[in-house]
Amino acid sequence: MKYTLCITHVCNLACDYCYIGKRKINMSLAVANKIINFAFLNTPIEETINIGFFGGEPLLEFDLIVAITDAIERHPMFNDHHVELTVVTNGTVFSKKIADFLRQHNIGVTISCDGPPEVQDIFRHFANGARSSSQVENTIKQATELLPFPLVNAVYHPRTFRHLPQVVEYFSSLGLRHIYLNPDFSATWSNTDCMALRDIYGEIGELYIDYYIRDDPHFISLIDSKITVILRGGYRPLERCRMGKGEFAFTPEGYIYPCERLIGAGIGDNHCIGHIDQGPVTQQLSQYKKSSGDINTECMSCGIKNYCMNWCGCSNYFASGYYNRVNSFLCTSEKSAIQTAYHVFQQLEAKLGPTFYEHLGGQSVIHAVSDKPR
């Protein structure tokens, strides 16, 4: 069960593709406590509670993160084996004090960075147009020294996706070994762009193979996630989109959304499915009906549909305007990713023997954990 707390709509960057509306509003501790209580009371006992700090830029409100973390850990139902805390940051706000707190409270950190300066500075800049790459690179360097396993998430766009192999190499050179690559689904992807995806993903696959053979494995989401799905015969029910059922996002005022990517302005419009203060939350959510069925008839007969993220409601919405309609970019990207992952799997199994056993349990991130010096 995933609960995302958008603790602020304030951000010091003005990224061109950002889907969160910027306004001067922070979450109160009173609202946070109601959300925390909702999370503990409504998560099935067999499921983990994942609470994420989001924004805006959440580390601008570091003191609020400290206070909310304390409230979570003091909750009578808190169990550190049952609760995961995370924060997503743009990498411009960081210090040893922040790192020490995050490490001491086992808060996982994802740094948003699109790649080396010539890529990062295209879309991820300050409001006055100033570049962000230098600050973010410094944060990544600090994070790799001060935190156990920092993650990085790179958004790629029609203007930048051809640089993805260089993006991976850049992150590797900074000491990062957990790399997430996600497309800007809201962008306009041409047929030419889509046709180029397979070769670009293939180059990333060759880097992955090389890292592994050099005994320096990297987790690369584009590949590891698909190898897991291939080995397990498709996505399992709890791995598919559970927006509005197993995934909720909360704005500073307490409005509820089915996914953080759908918050937008966060004032209760468009995708809003309720409010933490307006009556029993469970009744509000029971009235929310995500579009069901598959509008794309070709998906229904596709041989790899069980391995494809055609079920991701927010990705579909940004790409096609519908929760349940896949556009040509997502279709091509998924096919290319599956083909690349299968090639990587075949090559490494042939060279090294059984290699990806841990992926069967969905624990592919373990693949990148190494005690070897970098």
GUTORSE-300763 format. One record per residue (C-alpha): residue number from 1; y negated, x negated, z negated. Coordinates in nm, 4 decimals. Each point is the difference from the previous one (the first is absolute). Layout:
> NUM | Y | X | Z
...
//
This chain:
> 1 | 0.0000 | 0.0000 | 0.0000
> 2 | -0.3302 | -0.1454 | 0.1091
> 3 | -0.3333 | 0.0813 | -0.1634
> 4 | -0.3096 | -0.1655 | 0.1477
> 5 | -0.3210 | 0.0007 | -0.2042
> 6 | -0.3051 | -0.0440 | 0.2182
> 7 | -0.2057 | -0.1181 | -0.2948
> 8 | -0.3177 | -0.0561 | 0.2000
> 9 | -0.1472 | 0.0815 | 0.3389
> 10 | -0.2331 | -0.2997 | -0.0276
> 11 | 0.0845 | -0.3006 | 0.2154
> 12 | -0.1806 | -0.3231 | 0.0775
> 13 | 0.1468 | -0.0140 | 0.3502
> 14 | -0.0675 | 0.2297 | 0.2954
> 15 | 0.3193 | -0.0346 | 0.2031
> 16 | -0.0267 | 0.1681 | 0.3385
> 17 | 0.3346 | 0.1833 | -0.0227
> 18 | -0.0143 | 0.1035 | -0.3677
> 19 | 0.1249 | 0.3535 | -0.0673
> 20 | -0.1608 | 0.0368 | -0.3477
> 21 | -0.3486 | 0.1476 | -0.0205
> 22 | -0.2470 | -0.2185 | -0.1908
> 23 | -0.2009 | 0.1594 | -0.2814
> 24 | -0.1150 | -0.0964 | -0.3491
> 25 | 0.2687 | 0.1565 | -0.2160
> 26 | 0.2522 | -0.1447 | -0.2471
> 27 | 0.2923 | 0.1649 | -0.1770
> 28 | -0.0516 | 0.0857 | -0.3660
> 29 | 0.2601 | -0.0950 | -0.2572
> 30 | 0.0387 | 0.3708 | -0.0815
> 31 | 0.1061 | 0.0786 | 0.3582
> 32 | 0.2281 | -0.3053 | 0.0062
> 33 | 0.1743 | 0.1149 | -0.3178
> 34 | 0.0728 | 0.3414 | 0.1527
> 35 | 0.1486 | -0.1663 | 0.3079
> 36 | 0.2081 | -0.2375 | -0.2124
> 37 | 0.1369 | 0.2887 | -0.2014
> 38 | 0.0791 | 0.1915 | 0.3196
> 39 | 0.1877 | -0.3015 | 0.1378
> 40 | 0.2168 | -0.0439 | -0.3095
> 41 | 0.0761 | 0.3704 | -0.0318
> 42 | 0.0867 | 0.0595 | 0.3661
> 43 | 0.2016 | -0.3056 | 0.0998
> 44 | 0.3784 | 0.0605 | -0.0019
> 45 | 0.1694 | -0.2229 | -0.2554
> 46 | 0.1972 | -0.1845 | 0.2683
> 47 | -0.3126 | -0.1002 | 0.1932
> 48 | -0.2456 | -0.2812 | -0.0607
> 49 | -0.3654 | 0.0801 | -0.0617
> 50 | -0.2243 | -0.2054 | 0.2279
> 51 | -0.3678 | 0.0199 | -0.0970
> 52 | -0.2386 | -0.1729 | 0.2364
> 53 | -0.3674 | -0.0904 | -0.0428
> 54 | -0.1886 | 0.0629 | 0.3209
> 55 | -0.3527 | 0.0395 | 0.1311
> 56 | -0.2575 | -0.0778 | 0.1342
> 57 | 0.0456 | -0.3382 | -0.1574
> 58 | 0.1822 | 0.0581 | -0.3310
> 59 | -0.0682 | -0.3458 | -0.1441
> 60 | -0.3701 | 0.0824 | -0.0028
> 61 | 0.1041 | 0.2222 | -0.2916
> 62 | 0.2253 | -0.2513 | -0.1716
> 63 | -0.0924 | 0.1258 | -0.3492
> 64 | 0.1127 | 0.3486 | 0.1031
> 65 | 0.3324 | -0.1417 | 0.1236
> 66 | 0.0433 | -0.1663 | -0.3397
> 67 | -0.0709 | 0.3275 | -0.1805
> 68 | 0.2333 | 0.2060 | 0.2221
> 69 | 0.2768 | -0.2586 | -0.0302
> 70 | -0.0324 | 0.0193 | -0.3764
> 71 | 0.0238 | 0.3797 | 0.0159
> 72 | 0.3135 | -0.0227 | 0.2144
> 73 | 0.1682 | -0.2493 | -0.2315
> 74 | -0.0905 | 0.2057 | -0.3076
> 75 | 0.1421 | 0.3225 | 0.1437
> 76 | 0.2946 | 0.1195 | -0.2136
> 77 | 0.2223 | 0.0214 | 0.3097
> 78 | -0.0844 | -0.3508 | 0.1242
> 79 | 0.2912 | -0.2303 | 0.0766
> 80 | -0.0765 | -0.3309 | 0.1693
> 81 | 0.3338 | 0.0182 | 0.1862
> 82 | -0.0953 | 0.3395 | 0.1409
> 83 | -0.3658 | -0.0571 | 0.0930
> 84 | -0.1460 | -0.2217 | 0.2707
> 85 | -0.3719 | -0.0734 | 0.0239
> 86 | -0.1718 | -0.1278 | 0.3140
> 87 | -0.3489 | -0.0691 | 0.1284
> 88 | -0.1267 | -0.0302 | 0.3572
> 89 | -0.3075 | -0.2212 | 0.0376
> 90 | -0.2131 | -0.1157 | 0.2911
> 91 | 0.0106 | -0.3523 | -0.1406
> 92 | -0.3721 | -0.0429 | -0.0618
> 93 | 0.0148 | 0.0576 | -0.3780
> 94 | 0.2248 | -0.2343 | -0.1961
> 95 | 0.0050 | -0.2391 | -0.2945
> 96 | 0.2385 | -0.1723 | -0.2373
> 97 | -0.0760 | 0.2701 | -0.2578
> 98 | 0.1067 | 0.2693 | 0.2436
> 99 | 0.3106 | -0.1952 | 0.1038
> 100 | 0.1025 | -0.0582 | -0.3613
> 101 | -0.0249 | 0.3716 | -0.0787
> 102 | 0.1916 | 0.1036 | 0.3122
> 103 | 0.2752 | -0.2508 | -0.0742
> 104 | 0.0253 | 0.0892 | -0.3691
> 105 | 0.0393 | 0.3686 | 0.0818
> 106 | 0.2313 | -0.0500 | 0.2988
> 107 | -0.2435 | 0.1623 | 0.2407
> 108 | 0.1006 | -0.0702 | 0.3573
> 109 | -0.2837 | -0.1124 | 0.2256
> 110 | -0.0497 | 0.0671 | 0.3693
> 111 | -0.2894 | -0.1778 | 0.1707
> 112 | -0.1325 | 0.1619 | 0.3154
> 113 | -0.0687 | -0.2672 | 0.2596
> 114 | 0.0379 | 0.0244 | 0.3748
> 115 | 0.0595 | -0.3702 | 0.0590
> 116 | -0.1941 | -0.3212 | 0.0691
> 117 | -0.3819 | 0.0165 | 0.0168
> 118 | -0.0161 | 0.0743 | 0.3711
> 119 | 0.2131 | 0.3109 | -0.0625
> 120 | -0.1093 | 0.0998 | -0.3522
> 121 | -0.3695 | 0.0044 | 0.0831
> 122 | 0.0310 | 0.2341 | 0.2976
> 123 | 0.0377 | 0.3149 | -0.2097
> 124 | -0.0084 | -0.1027 | -0.3673
> 125 | -0.3610 | -0.0882 | -0.0796
> 126 | -0.2646 | 0.0724 | -0.2607
> 127 | -0.2448 | 0.2856 | 0.0467
> 128 | -0.2656 | -0.2409 | 0.1257
> 129 | 0.2428 | -0.1372 | 0.2573
> 130 | 0.0731 | -0.3225 | -0.1889
> 131 | 0.3480 | -0.1444 | 0.0387
> 132 | 0.2630 | 0.0478 | -0.2688
> 133 | 0.2621 | -0.2522 | 0.1121
> 134 | -0.1099 | -0.2936 | -0.2168
> 135 | 0.0059 | 0.1998 | -0.3232
> 136 | 0.3306 | 0.1670 | 0.0814
> 137 | 0.1646 | -0.3292 | 0.0896
> 138 | -0.1128 | -0.1476 | -0.3322
> 139 | 0.1440 | 0.3015 | -0.1825
> 140 | 0.3332 | -0.0375 | 0.1780
> 141 | 0.0150 | -0.3662 | -0.0978
> 142 | -0.0740 | 0.0856 | -0.3636
> 143 | 0.2469 | 0.2876 | 0.0008
> 144 | 0.2858 | -0.2152 | 0.1269
> 145 | -0.0697 | -0.2426 | -0.2833
> 146 | -0.0551 | 0.2506 | -0.2806
> 147 | 0.2265 | 0.2942 | 0.0868
> 148 | 0.3788 | 0.0040 | 0.0468
> 149 | 0.0356 | 0.1885 | 0.3309
> 150 | -0.3281 | 0.1183 | 0.1529
> 151 | 0.0362 | 0.2142 | 0.3096
> 152 | -0.2280 | 0.0097 | 0.3003
> 153 | -0.0569 | 0.2941 | 0.2316
> 154 | -0.1449 | -0.0545 | 0.3472
> 155 | -0.1220 | 0.2855 | 0.2151
> 156 | 0.0300 | -0.0630 | 0.3735
> 157 | -0.1961 | 0.1706 | 0.2732
> 158 | -0.0021 | -0.0024 | 0.3824
> 159 | -0.2575 | -0.2803 | -0.0204
> 160 | 0.2051 | -0.2143 | -0.2401
> 161 | 0.3733 | 0.0721 | 0.0295
> 162 | 0.0601 | -0.2771 | 0.2511
> 163 | -0.0966 | -0.2441 | -0.2789
> 164 | 0.2743 | 0.1253 | -0.2339
> 165 | 0.2227 | -0.3106 | 0.0311
> 166 | -0.3001 | -0.2161 | -0.0933
> 167 | -0.0804 | 0.2413 | -0.2844
> 168 | 0.3492 | -0.0502 | -0.1448
> 169 | -0.0294 | -0.3789 | 0.0325
> 170 | -0.3408 | 0.0082 | -0.1683
> 171 | 0.1326 | 0.1926 | -0.2998
> 172 | 0.2974 | -0.2331 | -0.0230
> 173 | -0.2303 | -0.3029 | -0.0021
> 174 | -0.1827 | 0.1503 | -0.3006
> 175 | 0.3260 | 0.0311 | -0.1930
> 176 | 0.0595 | 0.3716 | 0.0469
> 177 | 0.3613 | 0.1065 | 0.0449
> 178 | -0.0306 | 0.3798 | -0.0217
> 179 | -0.1769 | 0.1202 | 0.3144
> 180 | -0.0641 | 0.3605 | 0.0973
> 181 | -0.1187 | 0.0851 | 0.3507
> 182 | -0.1310 | 0.3496 | 0.0712
> 183 | -0.1699 | 0.1395 | 0.3088
> 184 | -0.3252 | 0.1912 | 0.0147
> 185 | 0.1515 | 0.3307 | 0.1069
> 186 | -0.3423 | 0.1538 | 0.0535
> 187 | -0.0891 | -0.2517 | 0.2714
> 188 | 0.0345 | 0.0690 | 0.3722
> 189 | 0.3067 | -0.1890 | 0.1201
> 190 | 0.0266 | -0.0314 | 0.3765
> 191 | 0.3246 | -0.0028 | 0.1962
> 192 | -0.0601 | -0.3703 | 0.0614
> 193 | -0.0258 | -0.0602 | -0.3745
> 194 | 0.3195 | 0.1926 | -0.0640
> 195 | 0.1864 | -0.1932 | 0.2691
> 196 | -0.1015 | -0.3282 | -0.1664
> 197 | 0.1315 | 0.0946 | -0.3448
> 198 | 0.3599 | -0.1021 | 0.0595
> 199 | -0.0942 | -0.3576 | 0.0974
> 200 | -0.2437 | -0.0366 | -0.2920
> 201 | 0.2538 | 0.1329 | -0.2494
> 202 | 0.2573 | -0.2276 | 0.1609
> 203 | -0.2177 | -0.3052 | -0.0706
> 204 | -0.0202 | 0.1056 | -0.3647
> 205 | 0.3775 | 0.0330 | -0.0008
> 206 | 0.0389 | -0.3580 | 0.1221
> 207 | -0.2309 | -0.1211 | -0.2785
> 208 | 0.2106 | 0.1956 | -0.2510
> 209 | 0.3189 | -0.1656 | 0.1276
> 210 | -0.1594 | -0.3445 | -0.0120
> 211 | -0.1242 | 0.0492 | -0.3580
> 212 | 0.3441 | 0.1132 | -0.1091
> 213 | 0.1829 | -0.2899 | 0.1662
> 214 | -0.2469 | -0.2418 | -0.1625
> 215 | 0.1064 | 0.1481 | -0.3367
> 216 | -0.3461 | 0.1479 | -0.0531
> 217 | 0.0609 | 0.3743 | 0.0405
> 218 | -0.2945 | 0.2362 | 0.0418
> 219 | -0.0005 | 0.3735 | -0.0610
> 220 | -0.1662 | 0.1542 | 0.3062
> 221 | -0.0110 | 0.3779 | -0.0243
> 222 | 0.0269 | 0.0542 | 0.3734
> 223 | 0.3434 | -0.1638 | -0.0058
> 224 | 0.1467 | 0.0268 | -0.3488
> 225 | -0.0608 | 0.3724 | -0.0323
> 226 | 0.1764 | 0.0686 | 0.3298
> 227 | 0.2958 | -0.2279 | -0.0787
> 228 | 0.0470 | 0.2014 | -0.3196
> 229 | -0.0059 | 0.3256 | 0.1949
> 230 | 0.2387 | -0.1330 | 0.2648
> 231 | 0.2540 | -0.1154 | -0.2572
> 232 | -0.0197 | 0.3278 | -0.1906
> 233 | 0.0332 | 0.2192 | 0.3090
> 234 | -0.3504 | 0.1458 | -0.0158
> 235 | -0.2691 | 0.0925 | -0.2491
> 236 | 0.1229 | 0.1690 | -0.3162
> 237 | -0.1638 | 0.3245 | -0.1220
> 238 | -0.2048 | -0.1657 | -0.2759
> 239 | -0.1244 | -0.2660 | 0.2444
> 240 | -0.1498 | 0.2566 | 0.2357
> 241 | -0.3447 | 0.1518 | -0.0303
> 242 | -0.0303 | 0.2021 | -0.3201
> 243 | -0.3703 | 0.0739 | 0.0237
> 244 | -0.0929 | 0.2812 | -0.2351
> 245 | 0.3432 | -0.0108 | -0.1629
> 246 | 0.0815 | -0.3542 | -0.1077
> 247 | -0.3326 | -0.1568 | 0.0846
> 248 | -0.3451 | 0.0990 | -0.1232
> 249 | -0.3470 | -0.1504 | 0.0102
> 250 | -0.2850 | 0.0861 | -0.2368
> 251 | -0.3736 | -0.0369 | 0.0567
> 252 | -0.2457 | -0.0994 | -0.2756
> 253 | -0.0757 | 0.3699 | -0.0627
> 254 | 0.3688 | 0.0893 | -0.0197
> 255 | 0.0544 | 0.1559 | 0.3423
> 256 | 0.3597 | -0.0362 | 0.1142
> 257 | 0.1071 | -0.1165 | 0.3450
> 258 | 0.3511 | -0.0449 | 0.1429
> 259 | -0.0652 | -0.3670 | 0.0859
> 260 | -0.2794 | -0.2503 | -0.0686
> 261 | -0.0521 | -0.0471 | 0.3718
> 262 | -0.1079 | 0.3632 | 0.0286
> 263 | -0.2676 | -0.0051 | -0.2721
> 264 | -0.2936 | -0.0507 | 0.2353
> 265 | -0.3208 | 0.1029 | -0.1752
> 266 | 0.2095 | 0.1111 | -0.2983
> 267 | -0.2045 | 0.3094 | -0.0825
> 268 | 0.2731 | 0.2606 | 0.0259
> 269 | -0.0122 | 0.0642 | 0.3743
> 270 | 0.2451 | -0.0356 | 0.2894
> 271 | 0.3306 | -0.1215 | -0.1442
> 272 | -0.0700 | 0.0827 | -0.3660
> 273 | 0.2912 | 0.1792 | -0.1693
> 274 | -0.1412 | 0.0708 | -0.3464
> 275 | -0.1904 | -0.1288 | -0.3001
> 276 | 0.1237 | -0.1467 | -0.3264
> 277 | -0.2155 | 0.2509 | -0.1958
> 278 | 0.0549 | 0.3194 | 0.1987
> 279 | 0.2976 | 0.1723 | -0.1593
> 280 | 0.3593 | -0.1230 | -0.0145
> 281 | 0.0225 | -0.2896 | 0.2435
> 282 | 0.3628 | 0.0751 | 0.0869
> 283 | -0.0983 | 0.3482 | 0.1211
> 284 | -0.2760 | -0.1438 | 0.2166
> 285 | 0.2397 | -0.2464 | 0.1573
> 286 | 0.2687 | 0.2629 | 0.0606
> 287 | -0.2463 | 0.1767 | 0.2284
> 288 | -0.0428 | -0.3104 | 0.2131
> 289 | 0.2180 | 0.0136 | 0.3079
> 290 | 0.0110 | -0.3060 | 0.2183
> 291 | 0.0628 | 0.0784 | 0.3664
> 292 | 0.3743 | 0.0112 | 0.0519
> 293 | 0.2158 | -0.0424 | 0.3036
> 294 | -0.0409 | -0.2475 | 0.2831
> 295 | -0.2595 | 0.0847 | 0.2628
> 296 | 0.1221 | -0.2826 | 0.2265
> 297 | 0.3137 | 0.1374 | 0.1649
> 298 | 0.0859 | -0.3479 | 0.1330
> 299 | 0.0233 | -0.1262 | -0.3586
> 300 | 0.2704 | 0.2536 | -0.0803
> 301 | 0.2375 | -0.1530 | 0.2551
> 302 | -0.1024 | -0.3647 | -0.0466
> 303 | 0.2895 | -0.2278 | -0.0917
> 304 | -0.2037 | -0.2048 | -0.2478
> 305 | -0.1929 | 0.2836 | -0.1666
> 306 | 0.1680 | -0.0705 | -0.3369
> 307 | -0.1387 | -0.3558 | 0.0073
> 308 | -0.3515 | 0.1034 | 0.0993
> 309 | -0.3022 | 0.0855 | -0.2173
> 310 | -0.0613 | 0.3190 | 0.1974
> 311 | -0.0116 | 0.1724 | -0.3410
> 312 | -0.3144 | -0.1742 | -0.1315
> 313 | -0.2475 | 0.2870 | -0.0310
> 314 | -0.3207 | -0.1999 | -0.0416
> 315 | 0.0826 | -0.2439 | 0.2817
> 316 | 0.0753 | 0.2923 | 0.2283
> 317 | -0.3210 | 0.1729 | -0.1024
> 318 | -0.2206 | -0.2994 | 0.0775
> 319 | 0.1820 | -0.0586 | 0.3283
> 320 | 0.0389 | 0.3530 | 0.1306
> 321 | -0.1901 | 0.2389 | -0.2287
> 322 | 0.3219 | 0.1572 | -0.1314
> 323 | 0.2164 | -0.0918 | -0.2977
> 324 | 0.3137 | 0.0413 | 0.2109
> 325 | -0.0944 | -0.1096 | 0.3497
> 326 | 0.0789 | -0.3550 | 0.1132
> 327 | -0.2210 | -0.1559 | 0.2638
> 328 | 0.0964 | -0.2568 | 0.2627
> 329 | -0.1285 | -0.2969 | -0.2006
> 330 | 0.2078 | 0.0747 | -0.3094
> 331 | 0.3060 | 0.0663 | 0.2165
> 332 | -0.0360 | -0.3306 | 0.1868
> 333 | -0.0816 | -0.1957 | -0.3155
> 334 | 0.3032 | 0.1336 | -0.1839
> 335 | 0.2352 | -0.0713 | 0.2912
> 336 | -0.1378 | -0.3537 | 0.0282
> 337 | 0.0314 | -0.0628 | -0.3750
> 338 | 0.3598 | 0.1280 | -0.0088
> 339 | 0.0962 | -0.2140 | 0.2995
> 340 | -0.1642 | -0.3069 | -0.1525
> 341 | 0.1670 | 0.0500 | -0.3377
> 342 | 0.3410 | 0.0459 | 0.1605
> 343 | -0.0465 | -0.3194 | 0.2019
> 344 | -0.1004 | -0.1925 | -0.3146
> 345 | 0.3009 | 0.1390 | -0.1850
> 346 | 0.2409 | -0.0975 | 0.2791
> 347 | -0.1428 | -0.3498 | 0.0353
> 348 | 0.0050 | -0.0871 | -0.3685
> 349 | 0.3413 | 0.1546 | -0.0657
> 350 | 0.1389 | -0.2018 | 0.2925
> 351 | -0.1573 | -0.3241 | -0.1208
> 352 | 0.0426 | 0.0349 | -0.3765
> 353 | 0.2612 | 0.2673 | -0.0655
> 354 | -0.0613 | 0.3033 | -0.2251
> 355 | -0.3652 | -0.0250 | -0.0917
> 356 | -0.1580 | 0.3376 | -0.0705
> 357 | 0.2339 | 0.1505 | -0.2593
> 358 | -0.2858 | 0.0765 | -0.2407
> 359 | -0.1636 | 0.2218 | 0.2621
> 360 | 0.2808 | 0.2538 | -0.0382
> 361 | -0.1373 | 0.0901 | -0.3411
> 362 | -0.3532 | 0.0259 | 0.1325
> 363 | -0.0948 | -0.3199 | -0.1837
> 364 | -0.1177 | -0.1953 | 0.3019
> 365 | -0.3038 | -0.1369 | -0.1838
> 366 | 0.2430 | -0.2181 | -0.2001
> 367 | 0.0683 | -0.1771 | 0.3270
> 368 | -0.3370 | -0.1774 | -0.0246
> 369 | 0.0252 | -0.1099 | -0.3623
> 370 | 0.0672 | -0.3696 | -0.0197
> 371 | -0.0294 | -0.2592 | -0.2730
> 372 | -0.0361 | -0.2736 | 0.2557
> 373 | -0.3320 | -0.1852 | 0.0137
> 374 | -0.2287 | 0.0961 | 0.2859
//
